[in-house]
Amino acid sequence: MTNEITIYVMLTPLKTVAHAYVNEQEAKEEMLNTFLPLGEKYSLEPCALKVDFEFIKRVYILLSQELEKREKKGAPNGK
């Protein structure tokens, strides 16, 4: 099983990938607030990310570890 989700890839002036975002608005804000004031001409491109079960398992493990760390610190879930 493979699904596709749209991510937004920020490219450097040399067209190498700098960052990837799942939220288009966050990507635009980062570009406007961080890179454009420096005079750097980054670009933003939508991209289809193929997500399979292995990818989902890896994300689950990462999120589980983060949740465990937060619980040890006493932080509420989702914060």
PDB file with SEQRES, HELIX, SHEET and CRYST1 records, atoms N, CA, C and O in Angstrom:
SEQRES   1 A   79  MET THR ASN GLU ILE THR ILE TYR VAL MET LEU THR PRO          
SEQRES   2 A   79  LEU LYS THR VAL ALA HIS ALA TYR VAL ASN GLU GLN GLU          
SEQRES   3 A   79  ALA LYS GLU GLU MET LEU ASN THR PHE LEU PRO LEU GLY          
SEQRES   4 A   79  GLU LYS TYR SER LEU GLU PRO CYS ALA LEU LYS VAL ASP          
SEQRES   5 A   79  PHE GLU PHE ILE LYS ARG VAL TYR ILE LEU LEU SER GLN          
SEQRES   6 A   79  GLU LEU GLU LYS ARG GLU LYS LYS GLY ALA PRO ASN GLY          
SEQRES   7 A   79  LYS                                                          
HELIX    1 AA1 GLU A   24  GLU A   30  1                                   7    
HELIX    2 AA2 MET A   31  PHE A   35  3                                   5    
HELIX    3 AA3 LEU A   36  LEU A   38  5                                   3    
HELIX    4 AA4 PHE A   53  LYS A   73  1                                  21    
SHEET    1 AA1 3 VAL A  17  TYR A  21  0                                        
SHEET    2 AA1 3 THR A   2  LEU A  11 -1                                        
SHEET    3 AA1 3 SER A  43  ASP A  52 -1                                        
CRYST1    1.000    1.000    1.000  90.00  90.00  90.00 P 1           1          
ATOM      1  N   MET A   1       0.843  -1.173   0.000  1.00  0.00           N  
ATOM      2  CA  MET A   1       0.000   0.000   0.000  1.00  0.00           C  
ATOM      3  C   MET A   1       0.893   1.242   0.000  1.00  0.00           C  
ATOM      4  O   MET A   1       1.765   1.398   0.855  1.00  0.00           O  
ATOM      5  N   THR A   2       0.659   2.111  -0.966  1.00  0.00           N  
ATOM      6  CA  THR A   2       1.385   3.367  -1.028  1.00  0.00           C  
ATOM      7  C   THR A   2       0.390   4.485  -1.271  1.00  0.00           C  
ATOM      8  O   THR A   2      -0.474   4.383  -2.142  1.00  0.00           O  
ATOM      9  N   ASN A   3       0.514   5.536  -0.506  1.00  0.00           N  
ATOM     10  CA  ASN A   3      -0.301   6.729  -0.695  1.00  0.00           C  
ATOM     11  C   ASN A   3       0.617   7.896  -0.972  1.00  0.00           C  
ATOM     12  O   ASN A   3       1.808   7.848  -0.666  1.00  0.00           O  
ATOM     13  N   GLU A   4       0.061   8.942  -1.550  1.00  0.00           N  
ATOM     14  CA  GLU A   4       0.843  10.146  -1.793  1.00  0.00           C  
ATOM     15  C   GLU A   4       0.271  11.296  -0.986  1.00  0.00           C  
ATOM     16  O   GLU A   4      -0.944  11.460  -0.880  1.00  0.00           O  
ATOM     17  N   ILE A   5       1.169  12.091  -0.417  1.00  0.00           N  
ATOM     18  CA  ILE A   5       0.766  13.332   0.224  1.00  0.00           C  
ATOM     19  C   ILE A   5       1.594  14.448  -0.401  1.00  0.00           C  
ATOM     20  O   ILE A   5       2.711  14.223  -0.868  1.00  0.00           O  
ATOM     21  N   THR A   6       1.040  15.634  -0.403  1.00  0.00           N  
ATOM     22  CA  THR A   6       1.770  16.767  -0.958  1.00  0.00           C  
ATOM     23  C   THR A   6       2.619  17.394   0.130  1.00  0.00           C  
ATOM     24  O   THR A   6       2.130  17.717   1.213  1.00  0.00           O  
ATOM     25  N   ILE A   7       3.890  17.560  -0.172  1.00  0.00           N  
ATOM     26  CA  ILE A   7       4.780  18.316   0.696  1.00  0.00           C  
ATOM     27  C   ILE A   7       5.289  19.501  -0.113  1.00  0.00           C  
ATOM     28  O   ILE A   7       5.162  19.529  -1.337  1.00  0.00           O  
ATOM     29  N   TYR A   8       5.856  20.464   0.570  1.00  0.00           N  
ATOM     30  CA  TYR A   8       6.363  21.669  -0.078  1.00  0.00           C  
ATOM     31  C   TYR A   8       7.856  21.742   0.193  1.00  0.00           C  
ATOM     32  O   TYR A   8       8.294  21.822   1.341  1.00  0.00           O  
ATOM     33  N   VAL A   9       8.623  21.712  -0.884  1.00  0.00           N  
ATOM     34  CA  VAL A   9      10.072  21.657  -0.795  1.00  0.00           C  
ATOM     35  C   VAL A   9      10.638  23.046  -1.055  1.00  0.00           C  
ATOM     36  O   VAL A   9      10.347  23.666  -2.079  1.00  0.00           O  
ATOM     37  N   MET A  10      11.455  23.531  -0.110  1.00  0.00           N  
ATOM     38  CA  MET A  10      12.117  24.812  -0.280  1.00  0.00           C  
ATOM     39  C   MET A  10      13.483  24.557  -0.900  1.00  0.00           C  
ATOM     40  O   MET A  10      14.279  23.766  -0.394  1.00  0.00           O  
ATOM     41  N   LEU A  11      13.733  25.246  -2.005  1.00  0.00           N  
ATOM     42  CA  LEU A  11      14.984  25.079  -2.733  1.00  0.00           C  
ATOM     43  C   LEU A  11      15.875  26.298  -2.555  1.00  0.00           C  
ATOM     44  O   LEU A  11      15.399  27.433  -2.532  1.00  0.00           O  
ATOM     45  N   THR A  12      17.168  26.051  -2.430  1.00  0.00           N  
ATOM     46  CA  THR A  12      18.140  27.141  -2.332  1.00  0.00           C  
ATOM     47  C   THR A  12      18.295  27.792  -3.706  1.00  0.00           C  
ATOM     48  O   THR A  12      17.784  27.276  -4.700  1.00  0.00           O  
ATOM     49  N   PRO A  13      19.002  28.927  -3.762  1.00  0.00           N  
ATOM     50  CA  PRO A  13      19.256  29.534  -5.073  1.00  0.00           C  
ATOM     51  C   PRO A  13      19.979  28.585  -6.038  1.00  0.00           C  
ATOM     52  O   PRO A  13      19.873  28.746  -7.253  1.00  0.00           O  
ATOM     53  N   LEU A  14      20.708  27.602  -5.510  1.00  0.00           N  
ATOM     54  CA  LEU A  14      21.405  26.624  -6.357  1.00  0.00           C  
ATOM     55  C   LEU A  14      20.526  25.415  -6.684  1.00  0.00           C  
ATOM     56  O   LEU A  14      20.989  24.443  -7.281  1.00  0.00           O  
ATOM     57  N   LYS A  15      19.242  25.487  -6.282  1.00  0.00           N  
ATOM     58  CA  LYS A  15      18.244  24.445  -6.547  1.00  0.00           C  
ATOM     59  C   LYS A  15      18.494  23.145  -5.791  1.00  0.00           C  
ATOM     60  O   LYS A  15      18.117  22.073  -6.264  1.00  0.00           O  
ATOM     61  N   THR A  16      19.121  23.229  -4.629  1.00  0.00           N  
ATOM     62  CA  THR A  16      19.228  22.061  -3.761  1.00  0.00           C  
ATOM     63  C   THR A  16      18.152  22.177  -2.684  1.00  0.00           C  
ATOM     64  O   THR A  16      17.744  23.282  -2.326  1.00  0.00           O  
ATOM     65  N   VAL A  17      17.706  21.060  -2.181  1.00  0.00           N  
ATOM     66  CA  VAL A  17      16.638  21.058  -1.179  1.00  0.00           C  
ATOM     67  C   VAL A  17      17.180  21.567   0.149  1.00  0.00           C  
ATOM     68  O   VAL A  17      18.182  21.067   0.661  1.00  0.00           O  
ATOM     69  N   ALA A  18      16.500  22.571   0.697  1.00  0.00           N  
ATOM     70  CA  ALA A  18      16.890  23.129   1.989  1.00  0.00           C  
ATOM     71  C   ALA A  18      15.997  22.586   3.101  1.00  0.00           C  
ATOM     72  O   ALA A  18      16.485  22.169   4.151  1.00  0.00           O  
ATOM     73  N   HIS A  19      14.691  22.594   2.864  1.00  0.00           N  
ATOM     74  CA  HIS A  19      13.719  22.151   3.860  1.00  0.00           C  
ATOM     75  C   HIS A  19      12.515  21.560   3.138  1.00  0.00           C  
ATOM     76  O   HIS A  19      12.304  21.805   1.950  1.00  0.00           O  
ATOM     77  N   ALA A  20      11.730  20.780   3.872  1.00  0.00           N  
ATOM     78  CA  ALA A  20      10.466  20.264   3.353  1.00  0.00           C  
ATOM     79  C   ALA A  20       9.404  20.465   4.426  1.00  0.00           C  
ATOM     80  O   ALA A  20       9.669  20.300   5.617  1.00  0.00           O  
ATOM     81  N   TYR A  21       8.219  20.817   3.997  1.00  0.00           N  
ATOM     82  CA  TYR A  21       7.116  21.130   4.905  1.00  0.00           C  
ATOM     83  C   TYR A  21       5.865  20.381   4.471  1.00  0.00           C  
ATOM     84  O   TYR A  21       5.696  20.076   3.290  1.00  0.00           O  
ATOM     85  N   VAL A  22       4.996  20.087   5.420  1.00  0.00           N  
ATOM     86  CA  VAL A  22       3.699  19.510   5.083  1.00  0.00           C  
ATOM     87  C   VAL A  22       2.635  20.596   5.001  1.00  0.00           C  
ATOM     88  O   VAL A  22       1.543  20.360   4.484  1.00  0.00           O  
ATOM     89  N   ASN A  23       2.944  21.770   5.502  1.00  0.00           N  
ATOM     90  CA  ASN A  23       2.003  22.880   5.513  1.00  0.00           C  
ATOM     91  C   ASN A  23       2.529  23.989   4.605  1.00  0.00           C  
ATOM     92  O   ASN A  23       3.589  24.559   4.861  1.00  0.00           O  
ATOM     93  N   GLU A  24       1.784  24.288   3.547  1.00  0.00           N  
ATOM     94  CA  GLU A  24       2.228  25.293   2.583  1.00  0.00           C  
ATOM     95  C   GLU A  24       2.378  26.670   3.223  1.00  0.00           C  
ATOM     96  O   GLU A  24       3.329  27.392   2.926  1.00  0.00           O  
ATOM     97  N   GLN A  25       1.453  27.032   4.091  1.00  0.00           N  
ATOM     98  CA  GLN A  25       1.509  28.347   4.727  1.00  0.00           C  
ATOM     99  C   GLN A  25       2.753  28.491   5.601  1.00  0.00           C  
ATOM    100  O   GLN A  25       3.405  29.535   5.583  1.00  0.00           O  
ATOM    101  N   GLU A  26       3.088  27.452   6.366  1.00  0.00           N  
ATOM    102  CA  GLU A  26       4.310  27.486   7.185  1.00  0.00           C  
ATOM    103  C   GLU A  26       5.546  27.658   6.312  1.00  0.00           C  
ATOM    104  O   GLU A  26       6.463  28.404   6.659  1.00  0.00           O  
ATOM    105  N   ALA A  27       5.566  26.969   5.188  1.00  0.00           N  
ATOM    106  CA  ALA A  27       6.707  27.067   4.277  1.00  0.00           C  
ATOM    107  C   ALA A  27       6.843  28.487   3.738  1.00  0.00           C  
ATOM    108  O   ALA A  27       7.946  29.032   3.685  1.00  0.00           O  
ATOM    109  N   LYS A  28       5.727  29.084   3.341  1.00  0.00           N  
ATOM    110  CA  LYS A  28       5.760  30.455   2.814  1.00  0.00           C  
ATOM    111  C   LYS A  28       6.218  31.440   3.885  1.00  0.00           C  
ATOM    112  O   LYS A  28       7.018  32.334   3.609  1.00  0.00           O  
ATOM    113  N   GLU A  29       5.710  31.277   5.108  1.00  0.00           N  
ATOM    114  CA  GLU A  29       6.100  32.179   6.194  1.00  0.00           C  
ATOM    115  C   GLU A  29       7.585  32.059   6.507  1.00  0.00           C  
ATOM    116  O   GLU A  29       8.255  33.067   6.729  1.00  0.00           O  
ATOM    117  N   GLU A  30       8.101  30.840   6.525  1.00  0.00           N  
ATOM    118  CA  GLU A  30       9.528  30.624   6.782  1.00  0.00           C  
ATOM    119  C   GLU A  30      10.371  31.312   5.711  1.00  0.00           C  
ATOM    120  O   GLU A  30      11.374  31.961   6.008  1.00  0.00           O  
ATOM    121  N   MET A  31       9.943  31.157   4.467  1.00  0.00           N  
ATOM    122  CA  MET A  31      10.688  31.763   3.369  1.00  0.00           C  
ATOM    123  C   MET A  31      10.638  33.290   3.466  1.00  0.00           C  
ATOM    124  O   MET A  31      11.657  33.961   3.300  1.00  0.00           O  
ATOM    125  N   LEU A  32       9.458  33.829   3.734  1.00  0.00           N  
ATOM    126  CA  LEU A  32       9.304  35.286   3.819  1.00  0.00           C  
ATOM    127  C   LEU A  32      10.038  35.882   5.013  1.00  0.00           C  
ATOM    128  O   LEU A  32      10.651  36.943   4.903  1.00  0.00           O  
ATOM    129  N   ASN A  33       9.976  35.205   6.144  1.00  0.00           N  
ATOM    130  CA  ASN A  33      10.552  35.756   7.370  1.00  0.00           C  
ATOM    131  C   ASN A  33      12.038  35.482   7.545  1.00  0.00           C  
ATOM    132  O   ASN A  33      12.732  36.254   8.207  1.00  0.00           O  
ATOM    133  N   THR A  34      12.535  34.406   6.968  1.00  0.00           N  
ATOM    134  CA  THR A  34      13.924  34.014   7.200  1.00  0.00           C  
ATOM    135  C   THR A  34      14.843  34.306   6.024  1.00  0.00           C  
ATOM    136  O   THR A  34      15.924  34.868   6.201  1.00  0.00           O  
ATOM    137  N   PHE A  35      14.421  33.929   4.839  1.00  0.00           N  
ATOM    138  CA  PHE A  35      15.350  33.977   3.709  1.00  0.00           C  
ATOM    139  C   PHE A  35      15.239  35.238   2.859  1.00  0.00           C  
ATOM    140  O   PHE A  35      16.259  35.786   2.440  1.00  0.00           O  
ATOM    141  N   LEU A  36      14.029  35.703   2.598  1.00  0.00           N  
ATOM    142  CA  LEU A  36      13.894  36.896   1.763  1.00  0.00           C  
ATOM    143  C   LEU A  36      14.526  38.136   2.384  1.00  0.00           C  
ATOM    144  O   LEU A  36      15.130  38.923   1.656  1.00  0.00           O  
ATOM    145  N   PRO A  37      14.416  38.352   3.716  1.00  0.00           N  
ATOM    146  CA  PRO A  37      15.083  39.526   4.294  1.00  0.00           C  
ATOM    147  C   PRO A  37      16.604  39.501   4.118  1.00  0.00           C  
ATOM    148  O   PRO A  37      17.247  40.550   4.140  1.00  0.00           O  
ATOM    149  N   LEU A  38      17.171  38.326   3.945  1.00  0.00           N  
ATOM    150  CA  LEU A  38      18.615  38.207   3.738  1.00  0.00           C  
ATOM    151  C   LEU A  38      18.997  38.412   2.275  1.00  0.00           C  
ATOM    152  O   LEU A  38      20.179  38.411   1.930  1.00  0.00           O  
ATOM    153  N   GLY A  39      17.998  38.586   1.425  1.00  0.00           N  
ATOM    154  CA  GLY A  39      18.254  38.788   0.006  1.00  0.00           C  
ATOM    155  C   GLY A  39      18.484  37.504  -0.764  1.00  0.00           C  
ATOM    156  O   GLY A  39      18.915  37.538  -1.916  1.00  0.00           O  
ATOM    157  N   GLU A  40      18.200  36.373  -0.137  1.00  0.00           N  
ATOM    158  CA  GLU A  40      18.411  35.093  -0.800  1.00  0.00           C  
ATOM    159  C   GLU A  40      17.143  34.678  -1.534  1.00  0.00           C  
ATOM    160  O   GLU A  40      16.039  34.834  -1.013  1.00  0.00           O  
ATOM    161  N   LYS A  41      17.301  34.159  -2.724  1.00  0.00           N  
ATOM    162  CA  LYS A  41      16.162  33.830  -3.577  1.00  0.00           C  
ATOM    163  C   LYS A  41      15.842  32.339  -3.519  1.00  0.00           C  
ATOM    164  O   LYS A  41      16.153  31.584  -4.440  1.00  0.00           O  
ATOM    165  N   TYR A  42      15.227  31.939  -2.437  1.00  0.00           N  
ATOM    166  CA  TYR A  42      14.773  30.562  -2.292  1.00  0.00           C  
ATOM    167  C   TYR A  42      13.459  30.413  -3.045  1.00  0.00           C  
ATOM    168  O   TYR A  42      12.751  31.397  -3.260  1.00  0.00           O  
ATOM    169  N   SER A  43      13.133  29.203  -3.442  1.00  0.00           N  
ATOM    170  CA  SER A  43      11.859  28.950  -4.107  1.00  0.00           C  
ATOM    171  C   SER A  43      11.145  27.805  -3.398  1.00  0.00           C  
ATOM    172  O   SER A  43      11.752  27.035  -2.653  1.00  0.00           O  
ATOM    173  N   LEU A  44       9.859  27.716  -3.644  1.00  0.00           N  
ATOM    174  CA  LEU A  44       9.021  26.714  -2.996  1.00  0.00           C  
ATOM    175  C   LEU A  44       8.313  25.912  -4.080  1.00  0.00           C  
ATOM    176  O   LEU A  44       7.681  26.486  -4.966  1.00  0.00           O  
ATOM    177  N   GLU A  45       8.416  24.591  -4.012  1.00  0.00           N  
ATOM    178  CA  GLU A  45       7.802  23.724  -5.012  1.00  0.00           C  
ATOM    179  C   GLU A  45       6.982  22.634  -4.330  1.00  0.00           C  
ATOM    180  O   GLU A  45       7.458  22.007  -3.384  1.00  0.00           O  
ATOM    181  N   PRO A  46       5.741  22.397  -4.805  1.00  0.00           N  
ATOM    182  CA  PRO A  46       4.989  21.257  -4.288  1.00  0.00           C  
ATOM    183  C   PRO A  46       5.596  19.965  -4.826  1.00  0.00           C  
ATOM    184  O   PRO A  46       6.148  19.927  -5.925  1.00  0.00           O  
ATOM    185  N   CYS A  47       5.480  18.923  -4.033  1.00  0.00           N  
ATOM    186  CA  CYS A  47       6.083  17.641  -4.405  1.00  0.00           C  
ATOM    187  C   CYS A  47       5.210  16.518  -3.841  1.00  0.00           C  
ATOM    188  O   CYS A  47       4.712  16.618  -2.719  1.00  0.00           O  
ATOM    189  N   ALA A  48       5.029  15.461  -4.612  1.00  0.00           N  
ATOM    190  CA  ALA A  48       4.267  14.306  -4.136  1.00  0.00           C  
ATOM    191  C   ALA A  48       5.213  13.366  -3.397  1.00  0.00           C  
ATOM    192  O   ALA A  48       6.179  12.862  -3.970  1.00  0.00           O  
ATOM    193  N   LEU A  49       4.925  13.138  -2.126  1.00  0.00           N  
ATOM    194  CA  LEU A  49       5.720  12.218  -1.316  1.00  0.00           C  
ATOM    195  C   LEU A  49       4.968  10.896  -1.231  1.00  0.00           C  
ATOM    196  O   LEU A  49       3.833  10.853  -0.756  1.00  0.00           O  
ATOM    197  N   LYS A  50       5.597   9.826  -1.687  1.00  0.00           N  
ATOM    198  CA  LYS A  50       4.970   8.507  -1.602  1.00  0.00           C  
ATOM    199  C   LYS A  50       5.204   7.953  -0.201  1.00  0.00           C  
ATOM    200  O   LYS A  50       6.340   7.831   0.257  1.00  0.00           O  
ATOM    201  N   VAL A  51       4.117   7.625   0.458  1.00  0.00           N  
ATOM    202  CA  VAL A  51       4.162   7.149   1.839  1.00  0.00           C  
ATOM    203  C   VAL A  51       3.720   5.694   1.855  1.00  0.00           C  
ATOM    204  O   VAL A  51       2.620   5.362   1.412  1.00  0.00           O  
ATOM    205  N   ASP A  52       4.592   4.828   2.372  1.00  0.00           N  
ATOM    206  CA  ASP A  52       4.240   3.421   2.491  1.00  0.00           C  
ATOM    207  C   ASP A  52       4.205   3.029   3.970  1.00  0.00           C  
ATOM    208  O   ASP A  52       4.436   3.860   4.849  1.00  0.00           O  
ATOM    209  N   PHE A  53       3.917   1.771   4.226  1.00  0.00           N  
ATOM    210  CA  PHE A  53       3.771   1.305   5.598  1.00  0.00           C  
ATOM    211  C   PHE A  53       5.065   1.453   6.387  1.00  0.00           C  
ATOM    212  O   PHE A  53       5.021   1.779   7.573  1.00  0.00           O  
ATOM    213  N   GLU A  54       6.214   1.221   5.761  1.00  0.00           N  
ATOM    214  CA  GLU A  54       7.503   1.372   6.448  1.00  0.00           C  
ATOM    215  C   GLU A  54       7.709   2.816   6.909  1.00  0.00           C  
ATOM    216  O   GLU A  54       8.198   3.048   8.014  1.00  0.00           O  
ATOM    217  N   PHE A  55       7.344   3.770   6.083  1.00  0.00           N  
ATOM    218  CA  PHE A  55       7.461   5.180   6.449  1.00  0.00           C  
ATOM    219  C   PHE A  55       6.572   5.478   7.659  1.00  0.00           C  
ATOM    220  O   PHE A  55       6.992   6.157   8.596  1.00  0.00           O  
ATOM    221  N   ILE A  56       5.355   4.968   7.625  1.00  0.00           N  
ATOM    222  CA  ILE A  56       4.428   5.196   8.734  1.00  0.00           C  
ATOM    223  C   ILE A  56       4.971   4.590  10.023  1.00  0.00           C  
ATOM    224  O   ILE A  56       4.842   5.199  11.086  1.00  0.00           O  
ATOM    225  N   LYS A  57       5.577   3.406   9.954  1.00  0.00           N  
ATOM    226  CA  LYS A  57       6.172   2.794  11.146  1.00  0.00           C  
ATOM    227  C   LYS A  57       7.295   3.665  11.705  1.00  0.00           C  
ATOM    228  O   LYS A  57       7.403   3.827  12.920  1.00  0.00           O  
ATOM    229  N   ARG A  58       8.127   4.223  10.833  1.00  0.00           N  
ATOM    230  CA  ARG A  58       9.228   5.074  11.287  1.00  0.00           C  
ATOM    231  C   ARG A  58       8.703   6.332  11.974  1.00  0.00           C  
ATOM    232  O   ARG A  58       9.231   6.749  13.004  1.00  0.00           O  
ATOM    233  N   VAL A  59       7.662   6.931  11.399  1.00  0.00           N  
ATOM    234  CA  VAL A  59       7.072   8.119  12.017  1.00  0.00           C  
ATOM    235  C   VAL A  59       6.463   7.757  13.365  1.00  0.00           C  
ATOM    236  O   VAL A  59       6.597   8.514  14.326  1.00  0.00           O  
ATOM    237  N   TYR A  60       5.802   6.618  13.445  1.00  0.00           N  
ATOM    238  CA  TYR A  60       5.202   6.169  14.696  1.00  0.00           C  
ATOM    239  C   TYR A  60       6.265   6.010  15.784  1.00  0.00           C  
ATOM    240  O   TYR A  60       6.059   6.432  16.922  1.00  0.00           O  
ATOM    241  N   ILE A  61       7.389   5.409  15.437  1.00  0.00           N  
ATOM    242  CA  ILE A  61       8.475   5.225  16.409  1.00  0.00           C  
ATOM    243  C   ILE A  61       8.987   6.577  16.892  1.00  0.00           C  
ATOM    244  O   ILE A  61       9.179   6.778  18.091  1.00  0.00           O  
ATOM    245  N   LEU A  62       9.209   7.505  15.963  1.00  0.00           N  
ATOM    246  CA  LEU A  62       9.689   8.839  16.345  1.00  0.00           C  
ATOM    247  C   LEU A  62       8.697   9.554  17.254  1.00  0.00           C  
ATOM    248  O   LEU A  62       9.084  10.159  18.254  1.00  0.00           O  
ATOM    249  N   LEU A  63       7.417   9.480  16.902  1.00  0.00           N  
ATOM    250  CA  LEU A  63       6.402  10.145  17.723  1.00  0.00           C  
ATOM    251  C   LEU A  63       6.272   9.484  19.090  1.00  0.00           C  
ATOM    252  O   LEU A  63       6.071  10.173  20.091  1.00  0.00           O  
ATOM    253  N   SER A  64       6.383   8.178  19.145  1.00  0.00           N  
ATOM    254  CA  SER A  64       6.319   7.467  20.427  1.00  0.00           C  
ATOM    255  C   SER A  64       7.467   7.876  21.334  1.00  0.00           C  
ATOM    256  O   SER A  64       7.275   8.074  22.534  1.00  0.00           O  
ATOM    257  N   GLN A  65       8.663   8.004  20.764  1.00  0.00           N  
ATOM    258  CA  GLN A  65       9.822   8.432  21.548  1.00  0.00           C  
ATOM    259  C   GLN A  65       9.633   9.859  22.058  1.00  0.00           C  
ATOM    260  O   GLN A  65       9.973  10.157  23.203  1.00  0.00           O  
ATOM    261  N   GLU A  66       9.102  10.731  21.226  1.00  0.00           N  
ATOM    262  CA  GLU A  66       8.866  12.120  21.630  1.00  0.00           C  
ATOM    263  C   GLU A  66       7.822  12.178  22.739  1.00  0.00           C  
ATOM    264  O   GLU A  66       7.984  12.924  23.705  1.00  0.00           O  
ATOM    265  N   LEU A  67       6.766  11.407  22.608  1.00  0.00           N  
ATOM    266  CA  LEU A  67       5.725  11.371  23.632  1.00  0.00           C  
ATOM    267  C   LEU A  67       6.291  10.871  24.954  1.00  0.00           C  
ATOM    268  O   LEU A  67       5.961  11.402  26.014  1.00  0.00           O  
ATOM    269  N   GLU A  68       7.136   9.861  24.894  1.00  0.00           N  
ATOM    270  CA  GLU A  68       7.761   9.323  26.105  1.00  0.00           C  
ATOM    271  C   GLU A  68       8.629  10.382  26.790  1.00  0.00           C  
ATOM    272  O   GLU A  68       8.586  10.515  28.013  1.00  0.00           O  
ATOM    273  N   LYS A  69       9.410  11.130  26.019  1.00  0.00           N  
ATOM    274  CA  LYS A  69      10.247  12.197  26.580  1.00  0.00           C  
ATOM    275  C   LYS A  69       9.391  13.252  27.270  1.00  0.00           C  
ATOM    276  O   LYS A  69       9.710  13.711  28.366  1.00  0.00           O  
ATOM    277  N   ARG A  70       8.306  13.625  26.614  1.00  0.00           N  
ATOM    278  CA  ARG A  70       7.430  14.660  27.181  1.00  0.00           C  
ATOM    279  C   ARG A  70       6.746  14.184  28.455  1.00  0.00           C  
ATOM    280  O   ARG A  70       6.579  14.951  29.403  1.00  0.00           O  
ATOM    281  N   GLU A  71       6.357  12.930  28.473  1.00  0.00           N  
ATOM    282  CA  GLU A  71       5.719  12.391  29.676  1.00  0.00           C  
ATOM    283  C   GLU A  71       6.691  12.373  30.844  1.00  0.00           C  
ATOM    284  O   GLU A  71       6.294  12.619  31.982  1.00  0.00           O  
ATOM    285  N   LYS A  72       7.963  12.085  30.577  1.00  0.00           N  
ATOM    286  CA  LYS A  72       8.970  12.093  31.631  1.00  0.00           C  
ATOM    287  C   LYS A  72       9.183  13.498  32.175  1.00  0.00           C  
ATOM    288  O   LYS A  72       9.458  13.669  33.363  1.00  0.00           O  
ATOM    289  N   LYS A  73       9.058  14.505  31.313  1.00  0.00           N  
ATOM    290  CA  LYS A  73       9.232  15.896  31.737  1.00  0.00           C  
ATOM    291  C   LYS A  73       7.964  16.465  32.363  1.00  0.00           C  
ATOM    292  O   LYS A  73       7.988  17.549  32.947  1.00  0.00           O  
ATOM    293  N   GLY A  74       6.858  15.736  32.243  1.00  0.00           N  
ATOM    294  CA  GLY A  74       5.603  16.209  32.815  1.00  0.00           C  
ATOM    295  C   GLY A  74       4.836  17.148  31.910  1.00  0.00           C  
ATOM    296  O   GLY A  74       3.889  17.797  32.353  1.00  0.00           O  
ATOM    297  N   ALA A  75       5.234  17.232  30.638  1.00  0.00           N  
ATOM    298  CA  ALA A  75       4.523  18.101  29.697  1.00  0.00           C  
ATOM    299  C   ALA A  75       3.241  17.415  29.254  1.00  0.00           C  
ATOM    300  O   ALA A  75       3.210  16.194  29.101  1.00  0.00           O  
ATOM    301  N   PRO A  76       2.184  18.190  29.047  1.00  0.00           N  
ATOM    302  CA  PRO A  76       0.936  17.593  28.563  1.00  0.00           C  
ATOM    303  C   PRO A  76       1.093  17.075  27.136  1.00  0.00           C  
ATOM    304  O   PRO A  76       1.933  17.566  26.382  1.00  0.00           O  
ATOM    305  N   ASN A  77       0.286  16.086  26.768  1.00  0.00           N  
ATOM    306  CA  ASN A  77       0.336  15.509  25.419  1.00  0.00           C  
ATOM    307  C   ASN A  77       0.002  16.568  24.384  1.00  0.00           C  
ATOM    308  O   ASN A  77      -0.850  17.426  24.614  1.00  0.00           O  
ATOM    309  N   GLY A  78       0.681  16.502  23.236  1.00  0.00           N  
ATOM    310  CA  GLY A  78       0.385  17.404  22.138  1.00  0.00           C  
ATOM    311  C   GLY A  78       0.966  18.785  22.264  1.00  0.00           C  
ATOM    312  O   GLY A  78       0.673  19.638  21.426  1.00  0.00           O  
ATOM    313  N   LYS A  79       1.778  19.052  23.271  1.00  0.00           N  
ATOM    314  CA  LYS A  79       2.345  20.404  23.436  1.00  0.00           C  
ATOM    315  C   LYS A  79       3.811  20.391  23.121  1.00  0.00           C  
ATOM    316  O   LYS A  79       4.469  21.429  23.200  1.00  0.00           O  
TER     317      LYS A  79                                                      
END                                                                             
